[in-house]
Amino acid sequence: MDAVRLILTSRRALAGGADAAEMMAEVWQAQALAQAIGSRLAVSGPPELRGEALGLTELAGRGCGVLDPPELDPGELRAAQLTALDDARETLICLGGLLGEVGIALVGMASAAADETTYWQCMEAIDAADESRDRVREMLRKLAAREEVLPENGNESSPSGV
């Protein structure tokens, strides 16, 4: 499935989360999806994005690692459903929005946490989501710079997808 569709599915699921356990599962899913997108961009994305994409992969992996993994059937793991990343720019814009929403959800969960362990898990996950979002912003900046340079070189038909 295309990355943008998976991101939109994650955004809807995060917005519809009913309880803390469901919200934590959706946050974990979003971080896993960010990790998968980072991996895809690191391997086959535009060359100028590969270093930041590796960083995104590591940070999103940290975001997953600080949370208890949800009990999911293999078919429910959105990151495993990623088969296409057609437009790197659009994907990164959508992913940045998702990571922002993840941060907001985590702040709400941290402030309502009944125990210290959950609070600190949320705080660590907030940090990972924020740093991941910074990587996404940097990749978008690099894509914009690339698009400015390409027309100057007379190569206006460069692919933006992966």
N, C-alpha and C positions, 0 to 999 in steps of 0.2 A: 504494500500500500504506500502511496505517496506520503512523504514527510509532512506536508502541510495538512493533509486530511487527518493524520495521526495527531498532530498538534492540536487541531481544532477539536478532535474527539477528547483529548486530554483536558482541554480548557472547559468543555461542557461538563465533563465528569467531575472536575475539581469544583466548578461552580455549584454542582448539584450534590456535593458530598453532604450526607446527612449527619453523621456523627464523627467523633475524633478518629476512630479506627479507619473509617472509610476515607476520611480526608488524608490521613497518613499514608494509606495505600495509594491514593491518587498523587500525592507529592512524590512518593517513591517512583511511581510509574513515569511521572514527568521527568524526574532526574535520570531515570534509565533511558528514556527517549532522547534526552539531551546528550547523554553519553553515546548513544548509537549514532546520532546525527554528527556529533564531533568525530567519531571514528570514520564515518563515511567520508566526511570532508577531508580528514587527514590523509586518507588513502587515495581518493580520486577527485578531490576538489581542486579549485584553482590553486596553483603553487604558492601564491602569496598568503593563502589562508592556512596552510598546513600546520605551521607552528602553533598558531592560536587554536586551531581545531584540536590538536593534541592536548593543549592545555584545557580546553573545554571537556574533552573526554576524561581527563584526570579529575577535574573539579566535580563534574557531574557524578563520576564514580565515587568520589568522596561523599557527595550528597546522598547517594544510595547507601553507602557503607555506614553512615552514622545512624540511619534509621533501621528499624527492624523490618526485614523484608516481608511483604504481605504474602499470604498464602493464595497463590494464583494458579489456575490451570495454565499449562503452557500456551494455549490459544488465547489467553487473556492478556499476555504480556505484549503491550503495544510496541515496545522497542524491537521485539522479534518479528513484528509484522512489517517493519520498514523494508521496502523493496525498491523504492525510487526516491530520488532527491532531484526533481526536475529543474528547480530554480533556486539556486543557492541564496540569492538575495531575499526572495519571498520567504523561504524557509527560515532564514535567520531573523527576519522581522517578526514572523509569527512565534518563533522560539523565544525571542526576547520578551514578547508579551506574556507568554506562558510562564517563563521564569519569574517575571515580575509578580504575576498572580500567585505563584508558588510562595514567594516571599511574604506576600500579604496574608495568605492562608496560614503560613507558619507562625507569623506574629500573633495572629488570633489564637492559634492552638497553644502557643507558649504562654500567652497571658491567661489562658483558662486551664493550664496544665494542673492536674491534681497532685502530681509528684515531681520531685526534682529531676529524676531520670528523663521523663518526657520533656520537661522544660529545657534541659541541656541538649537533648537530641534536636529539638526544634531550633535552638540557638545555633548549633553547628550546621544544621541543614540550611538555615537562613544565610549563614556566611557562605556556604557552598553555592547556593542559588544566586546570591549577589555577585560573587566572583565569576560564576558561569555567565551571568548576564553581561558583566564587563567584557568578557572574551567575545561574546556575541556582538556587542557594540563595536569592538575593535575590528572584528572581521567585516562588519558592515562598512566601517570607515575605509578599510583596505579595498573593499569592492568598489566603493565610490571613487577612490583615488585611481583605481585601475581603469574604471570607465572613463575618467577624465583624460587619462594618458592615451588610451587606445584610439580615440578619434584623431588625436594629434599625430599619431603614427600612421594614419590612413587605414586603420583596420577596424572599421565600425561593425563588422559582423562577427564579433567574438562571442562564443557561447557563454552564457552565464550559468548554465546548469551543470549538473554533475552526472 
